[in-house]
Amino acid sequence: MINCILAGVGGQGTVLASKLIAQTAMDKGKNVRTAETIGMAQRGGCVVSHVRIGEEIYSPLVPLKSADVIIGFEPAEAVRSLPYLKEEGIVIVSQKDIKPVTDSLANTNYEGTEMLDYLKNHVKHLVIIDVEPIFAACGSTRVLNIALLGAAAAADVFDISLAEIEQTIEKKLPQRFIAMNLKALHAGAKTAIKE
Amino acid sequence: MALELLMGNQAIALGAIRSGVGVVTGYPGTPSTEILETVAKKNPGIYVEWSVNEKSALEVAAGAAFAGFRTMVTMKQVGLNVASDPLMSLAYLGIKGGMVIVVADDPGPISSQTEQDTRHFGIFAKLPVFDPASPEEAYLMIGDAFEYSEKYNTPVLFRPTTRVCHGYATVDLEEKRFEVKAEGFIKDPKWAIFPRLSYLNHLKIEARQPVLSEDFSSYRYNSVQGSGKKGIAAGGISYAYTCEALSSLKGECKVFRVATPHPFPEKLALEFLTGLEEVLVIEELDPVIEKELVYLCGKHHLPVKIMGKLTQHLQNAGENSVESVSKAVAEFLQIPIQPAKPSENMPALPLRPPVLCAGCPHRASFYAVKQAMKGRKAVFSGDIGCYTLGNAKPLDMVDTCLCMGAGITIAQGLHRAEPDAVNFAFIGDSTFFHTGIPGVINAVYNETDIVLIILDNSTTAMTGHQPHPGTGKTMMGNISEKIKISEVLKALGVKHIITMNPFNLKDSSAAVKEAAASKGISAVIFKSPCIAVADPAPVYSVDSDKCTGCKLCIKELGCPAIVKDNNKVRIDASLCYGCSICAQVCPFKAIGGAN
């Protein structure tokens, strides 16, 4: 069984990313279950997707200390989800922080770098992805989810190859978004390998 | 047979299509919305509508079911409160074509105002309740629900919860579709409710309850497995958590899975209870299964100790999780578990309450009203929708929020208590049509002095942008006559009505002042589409030479696109929709448009 947590902020595209992972695994003949955050939290709140791939899966929710991989769409959200991570699990995280309005109002001075430092000190297998060059290359900031998916596939975390995810993207995304997302997928993969 | 990755709500929709449903109605509400949307998208000759509210949805479906159609109604748990009047009476009349009322419960609650348990409505109305534990099971169970509905000529409740509705799983789809030949409406006194008929039907319903209970004792998704002196009873997603816990703890005991909590499958429950000393009941929301088992033990003098929510062995509020269930199961079976180590010195994590999107017209509307009422005593009654998020700081513009349509009438009660305050009621366009209109009539009729603010963003935004009567689009893809809110208000007798673009803050604020000065109910309609259905304008940016770092824009508006950058502010271009209000608020003219 492979357990995966995707943690981010509402609007970052975690739901689509988790669906692409699940679809690819299913197309390979695997059994899958997911749980999504849909509703009020999608307006800038914390969102977590659970993806489970394996033979006998009962619950759609990943138990604590059981995730093989956490894909953090934002540094603090990766830290927030750490209780899910297995001892030997891997964290793939975007370095770009999202500062909530509450932080600006309360002057709590949230900085993503503090979260990344914490991850560096507490996670054995950590891959930090600098998404800015990928955004620049793809001409959009809306490719974060696919870039992180590329990084995860390159790190071989859920027994799904880059080529297999590519097929799912071609099958499931609207035609006009495919080229841009494939570019992001490979850019993410390349960054992960360099790391 | 074909395998597909489906969301639970999609599985319910496809299961209903497979079962030959002919009419599907509903009102959007998390976590139920995607069911009706999926039927509309696939639509193999089915009539689908977003009704104006849940009561209308249930009645439209009942009419079609009287004529022999298989019908499905979809809503969230609080929607059934709105539809409870027709539900209670329909339970007495019954139906001809199978009728399944899908009511999604939301333990947590994750996106709702209550943690009510729809199984109680089944008990209250004496209707069968189906409780699926997974998407693939929901796909097949909804077909069973139609069959039971027709077998007993009664509407049935189908109650998934969030983790079933919004989880994806592999579902094995069947190609064959059940064909329903509706014979049409046949006139008969049995379709008109009268006291005498109600009495006679009440007798029949009471006689039916034990028959259904017996029938459910052999229903395929109710089961008793395992052996021992200890037993666990579980229903819905909690059954999945129980299986997971038993598997990971390598625990063994007798397990009773309850897929039809009402009428309770007593015969099967007695088979489960026989020979047991202790039972742990695992369910979400209220202790429904637990009370049934306590009742059965009393009725049959069984010396079995029943534990659960009533005995404080499990939490009364909030969602269950694999952890909470594992902990309870481990204690019950006396399996030692390692308590989870708390994570060490985690840095303070930023709080992320949901907020209005950057570019949201509601932010401008709230701000304009706030500016207009500066220094005056005013109360802001809110309602259900994205604009409930106007409660967050710095806007802080939702003083009350109760249920759909209540803002308009709460404001009237506040006015009676505090006539010296200006009492505002905020309501969105879809909510206005849902249950807002009677409240307006109430204010006109009783000459109540309130200011009605309509936040018209041309969609039902919070649930994912569904059309409504004001948009002129239907779920059958037709374009119907748009119902104009201003004309509705005029027809209802509201004298002072003004329509504004909220992004013009100065004029909007002046319009609010004018409305507040007029007698009786007055209305300001802020009309501007939701950013999800409008094209974005060129983004704004901050001239760092002019920005003094006063952060007034952040403190006044709380827009997620405006962030602190060293001692100044910056606009995140990926979030900005070019709404312009920050430029209007900046006292140093430091924020400008693309040109």
Interface residues (C-beta under 8 A of the other chain):
Chain A: V9 G10 G11 S18 K19 A22 Q23 M26 N31 V32 R33 T34 A35 E36 T37 I38 G39 M40 A41 Q42 R43 G44 G45 C46 E56 Y58 S59 P60 L61 V62 P63 L64 K65 A76 V79 R80 L82 P83 K99 P100 V101 T102 D103 S104 L105 T108 Y110 E114 M115 Y118 H122 T141 R142
Chain B: L3 L5 M7 T30 P31 I110 S111 S134 R163 H166 G167 Y168 A169 T170 I237 A240 Y241 C243 E244 S247 S248 S321 V322 E323 S326 A340 S343 E344 M346 P347 A348 L349 P350 L351 R352 P353 P354 V355 L356 C357 C386 L389 A392 K393 P394 M462 K551 I554 K555 G558 C559 P560 I562 V563 K564 S574
